[in-house]
């Protein structure tokens, strides 16, 4: 399933995430440091969502209290929460 997340406190404006069966299929950042965000996307492809969250959560960018990797972790937590909700009857 594809998800769109709007990050806060970083240069990237959007994170596009495709997850299937709790495995990351692709991640693409809109904006931000192009080489770094492409690298993040390539590294997390094929990884379980929870493992990516554990590795990337709480990473800071300079003096900022967050970073693009941290924002991806936040987005993935939202993805996990959304997929855990029962379907409307």
C-alpha positions as CSV (number, residue, x, y, z in Angstrom):
1,X,0.0,0.0,0.0
2,X,1.3,3.5,-0.8
3,X,1.4,6.2,1.8
4,X,2.3,9.9,1.7
5,X,3.7,11.6,4.7
6,X,4.4,15.3,5.3
7,X,7.6,15.7,7.3
8,X,8.2,18.5,9.8
9,X,11.4,20.3,10.8
10,X,13.4,19.1,7.8
11,X,14.2,20.2,4.2
12,X,12.2,17.4,2.5
13,X,8.5,18.3,1.8
14,X,7.1,14.9,1.4
15,X,7.9,11.2,1.9
16,X,6.3,8.6,-0.5
17,X,6.3,5.1,1.0
18,X,5.2,1.8,-0.4
19,X,4.8,-1.0,2.1
20,X,3.5,-4.6,1.5
21,X,3.2,-7.2,4.2
22,X,5.3,-5.0,6.6
23,X,8.2,-4.9,4.1
24,X,9.3,-1.6,2.6
25,X,9.0,-1.8,-1.2
26,X,10.1,1.8,-1.8
27,X,10.7,5.2,-0.2
28,X,11.1,8.4,-2.1
29,X,11.6,11.8,-0.6
30,X,10.5,15.0,-2.3
31,X,13.0,17.7,-1.5
32,X,15.8,17.5,0.9
33,X,19.4,16.4,0.2
34,X,18.9,14.4,-3.0
35,X,21.9,12.0,-2.6
36,X,21.2,11.3,1.1
37,X,17.5,10.7,0.7
38,X,18.1,8.5,-2.4
39,X,20.6,6.6,-0.3
40,X,18.1,6.2,2.6
41,X,15.5,4.9,0.1
42,X,17.9,2.3,-1.4
43,X,19.1,1.1,2.0
44,X,15.6,0.5,3.5
45,X,14.1,-1.2,0.5
46,X,13.3,-4.8,1.4
47,X,13.6,-4.2,5.1
48,X,10.9,-4.9,7.7
49,X,9.1,-1.7,8.8
50,X,9.9,-2.2,12.5
51,X,13.6,-2.7,11.9
52,X,13.8,0.6,9.9
53,X,12.0,2.4,12.7
54,X,14.4,1.1,15.4
55,X,17.5,2.0,13.3
56,X,16.4,5.5,12.2
57,X,14.3,6.9,15.1
58,X,15.9,9.8,17.0
59,X,18.6,10.7,14.5
60,X,19.2,14.4,14.5
61,X,20.4,16.7,11.6
62,X,22.8,19.2,13.0
63,X,21.1,21.2,15.7
64,X,17.7,20.1,14.6
65,X,15.8,17.7,16.9
66,X,14.9,15.6,13.9
67,X,16.2,14.5,10.5
68,X,14.9,13.0,7.3
69,X,15.7,9.5,8.7
70,X,13.8,10.3,11.9
71,X,10.9,11.7,9.9
72,X,10.8,8.4,7.9
73,X,10.6,6.5,11.2
74,X,7.7,8.7,12.3
75,X,6.0,8.1,9.0
76,X,6.5,4.3,9.3
77,X,5.0,4.4,12.8
78,X,1.9,6.0,11.3
79,X,1.8,3.5,8.5
80,X,1.9,0.7,11.2
81,X,-0.8,2.3,13.3
82,X,-3.0,2.8,10.2
83,X,-2.7,-0.8,9.0
84,X,-3.4,-2.1,12.6
85,X,-6.8,-0.4,12.7
86,X,-9.7,-2.8,12.0
87,X,-11.6,-2.3,8.7
88,X,-14.9,-0.4,9.0
89,X,-17.8,-2.7,9.0
